[in-house]
């Protein structure tokens, strides 16, 4: 029985990785419409001048930045192999990245704003996303905590640093905060700001024990 469950979890992880790859490469549109409808509907939706890409391409770029991170210490890479109910943190982090801005357009339609969109995602979409990807409660909580705090700037975390550490997602938070900002790079995002974020994230990752 244990082998059967383990095999099913491995198959689920492979499927999740394939879905993320389809999103990154913008292929298999029929499958993308089933797996990531909240993201596909945001093609051509630019959020504000801080952003270079629409939400769809920004999401893809965020994941690509994660896949291309070349300064992650080996111990962090090993840490991300830890499994939550059979699925690695690495794969679950990619799913969180896929949906980190998934409520922006819907929120904009409601109040012409997209700030605090993460809370709206949690309130309105996380259950449907979890059902669609057959996530356990532990996996869902892991993903929604990453989404909830991804907008907190690592350069000025304030009280959020202890909160995020208490949630057990400090490493994942640092990674998504880095990848998200480097997938932004609009006209109001300077190179100095980007360099500063990388410097802060790299230092904090090195300090994690």
C-alpha positions as CSV (number, residue, x, y, z in Angstrom):
1,X,0.0,0.0,0.0
2,X,2.8,2.4,0.9
3,X,4.5,1.8,-2.5
4,X,1.2,2.5,-4.3
5,X,0.7,5.8,-2.4
6,X,4.3,6.8,-3.1
7,X,3.9,6.0,-6.7
8,X,0.8,8.1,-7.0
9,X,2.5,11.0,-5.3
10,X,5.5,10.7,-7.7
11,X,3.0,10.7,-10.6
12,X,1.3,13.8,-9.2
13,X,4.5,15.7,-8.9
14,X,5.5,14.9,-12.4
15,X,2.1,16.1,-13.6
16,X,2.4,19.3,-11.6
17,X,5.9,20.0,-13.1
18,X,4.6,19.4,-16.6
19,X,1.8,21.8,-16.1
20,X,4.2,24.5,-14.8
21,X,6.5,23.8,-17.9
22,X,3.5,24.3,-20.2
23,X,2.8,27.6,-18.5
24,X,6.4,28.8,-18.8
25,X,6.7,27.8,-22.4
26,X,3.1,29.0,-23.3
27,X,2.2,25.7,-24.9
28,X,-0.7,23.3,-24.8
29,X,-3.3,26.2,-24.5
30,X,-6.2,23.8,-24.0
31,X,-4.5,22.3,-20.9
32,X,-3.5,25.8,-19.7
33,X,-7.1,26.9,-19.9
34,X,-8.0,24.1,-17.6
35,X,-5.1,24.4,-15.2
36,X,-4.4,28.1,-15.1
37,X,-7.6,29.9,-16.2
38,X,-7.0,32.8,-13.7
39,X,-3.7,33.5,-15.3
40,X,-4.6,33.1,-19.0
41,X,-7.5,35.6,-18.7
42,X,-4.9,38.2,-17.6
43,X,-3.1,38.3,-21.0
44,X,-2.8,42.0,-21.9
45,X,-3.7,43.1,-18.4
46,X,-0.9,45.5,-17.3
47,X,-1.1,46.4,-13.7
48,X,0.6,49.7,-13.5
49,X,3.8,51.5,-14.6
50,X,5.9,49.6,-12.1
51,X,5.5,46.5,-14.3
52,X,7.0,45.7,-17.7
53,X,4.8,42.7,-18.7
54,X,1.2,41.8,-18.5
55,X,0.2,39.5,-15.6
56,X,0.4,36.4,-17.8
57,X,4.0,37.0,-19.0
58,X,5.0,38.4,-15.6
59,X,3.9,35.1,-14.0
60,X,5.8,33.1,-16.6
61,X,8.9,35.3,-16.1
62,X,8.7,34.9,-12.3
63,X,8.9,31.1,-12.6
64,X,11.7,31.3,-15.2
65,X,13.7,33.5,-12.8
66,X,13.3,30.8,-10.2
67,X,14.5,28.1,-12.6
68,X,17.5,30.2,-13.5
69,X,18.6,31.2,-10.0
70,X,22.3,30.5,-9.9
71,X,23.2,31.7,-6.4
72,X,21.1,29.3,-4.3
73,X,23.4,27.5,-1.8
74,X,23.4,23.7,-2.1
75,X,21.8,23.3,1.3
76,X,18.9,25.4,0.2
77,X,18.4,23.3,-2.9
78,X,18.4,20.2,-0.7
79,X,16.0,21.9,1.7
80,X,13.6,22.5,-1.2
81,X,13.5,18.7,-1.9
82,X,11.7,18.1,1.4
83,X,8.3,16.8,0.7
84,X,5.0,18.0,2.1
85,X,2.5,15.1,1.9
86,X,4.6,13.6,-1.0
87,X,5.2,16.7,-3.1
88,X,8.5,18.6,-2.9
89,X,8.6,22.2,-1.7
90,X,10.3,23.0,-4.9
91,X,7.3,22.0,-7.0
92,X,4.8,23.6,-4.6
93,X,6.8,26.8,-4.7
94,X,6.4,26.8,-8.5
95,X,2.7,26.4,-8.1
96,X,2.6,29.3,-5.7
97,X,4.5,31.4,-8.2
98,X,2.0,30.5,-10.9
99,X,-0.9,31.9,-8.8
100,X,0.8,34.7,-6.9
101,X,-1.0,37.4,-9.0
102,X,-4.0,35.4,-10.0
103,X,-6.6,37.8,-8.5
104,X,-5.2,41.0,-9.8
105,X,-7.7,41.5,-12.7
106,X,-10.7,40.4,-10.7
107,X,-9.8,42.7,-7.9
108,X,-9.2,45.6,-10.4
109,X,-12.7,45.0,-11.8
110,X,-14.2,45.3,-8.3
111,X,-12.4,48.5,-7.1
112,X,-9.9,49.7,-9.7
113,X,-7.0,48.6,-7.5
114,X,-4.8,45.6,-7.4
115,X,-3.1,46.3,-4.0
116,X,-3.5,43.6,-1.4
117,X,-4.4,41.2,-4.2
118,X,-2.9,38.2,-2.3
119,X,-5.5,38.4,0.4
120,X,-8.2,38.4,-2.3
121,X,-6.6,35.3,-3.9
122,X,-6.8,33.5,-0.6
123,X,-10.3,34.5,0.1
124,X,-11.7,33.8,-3.4
125,X,-9.5,31.3,-5.3
126,X,-7.3,29.2,-3.1
127,X,-9.9,26.5,-2.5
128,X,-10.7,26.1,-6.2
129,X,-7.0,26.0,-7.0
130,X,-6.3,23.4,-4.3
131,X,-9.2,21.2,-5.6
132,X,-8.0,21.5,-9.2
133,X,-4.5,20.4,-8.3
134,X,-5.6,17.8,-5.7
135,X,-3.6,19.5,-3.0
136,X,-3.8,18.3,0.6
137,X,-4.6,20.8,3.4
138,X,-0.9,21.0,4.3
139,X,0.1,21.7,0.7
140,X,-2.7,24.3,0.3
141,X,-1.6,26.1,3.5
142,X,2.1,26.1,2.4
143,X,1.1,27.6,-1.0
144,X,-1.3,30.2,0.4
145,X,1.2,31.4,3.0
146,X,3.8,32.0,0.2
147,X,1.2,33.9,-1.9
148,X,0.0,35.9,1.1
149,X,3.4,37.3,2.0
150,X,5.1,37.5,-1.4
151,X,4.7,41.3,-1.6
152,X,6.6,42.0,1.6
153,X,9.9,43.7,0.6
154,X,12.9,41.7,2.0
155,X,14.8,45.1,2.3
156,X,12.2,46.3,4.9
157,X,10.4,43.3,6.4
158,X,9.7,44.9,9.8
159,X,7.3,42.7,11.9
160,X,6.7,40.4,9.0
161,X,10.1,38.8,9.3
162,X,9.1,36.9,12.5
163,X,5.6,36.2,11.2
164,X,7.0,34.6,8.0
165,X,9.6,32.6,9.9
166,X,6.8,31.4,12.2
167,X,4.9,30.2,9.2
168,X,7.9,28.1,8.1
169,X,8.2,29.7,4.7
170,X,11.1,32.1,5.1
171,X,13.3,30.5,2.5
172,X,10.5,30.2,0.0
173,X,9.4,33.8,0.7
174,X,12.9,35.1,0.0
175,X,13.0,33.2,-3.3
176,X,9.6,34.4,-4.6
177,X,10.3,38.0,-3.5
178,X,13.5,38.0,-5.6
179,X,11.9,36.3,-8.6
180,X,8.8,38.5,-8.5
181,X,10.8,41.7,-8.5
182,X,13.1,40.6,-11.3
183,X,10.0,39.8,-13.3
184,X,8.8,43.4,-12.9
185,X,11.5,45.8,-14.1
186,X,9.1,48.6,-15.2
187,X,10.2,52.2,-15.8
188,X,9.8,53.0,-12.1
189,X,11.9,50.0,-10.9
190,X,15.6,51.0,-11.0
191,X,18.6,48.8,-11.4
192,X,19.8,49.9,-8.0
193,X,16.5,48.5,-6.5
194,X,17.0,45.2,-8.3
195,X,20.6,44.9,-7.2
196,X,19.7,45.8,-3.6
197,X,17.0,43.1,-3.5
198,X,19.4,40.4,-4.8
199,X,22.0,41.5,-2.3
200,X,19.5,41.3,0.6
201,X,18.0,38.0,-0.5
202,X,21.4,36.4,-1.2
203,X,22.7,37.5,2.3
204,X,19.6,36.3,4.1
205,X,19.7,32.9,2.3
206,X,23.3,32.5,3.4
207,X,22.4,33.3,7.0
208,X,19.7,30.7,7.2
209,X,20.7,27.8,9.3
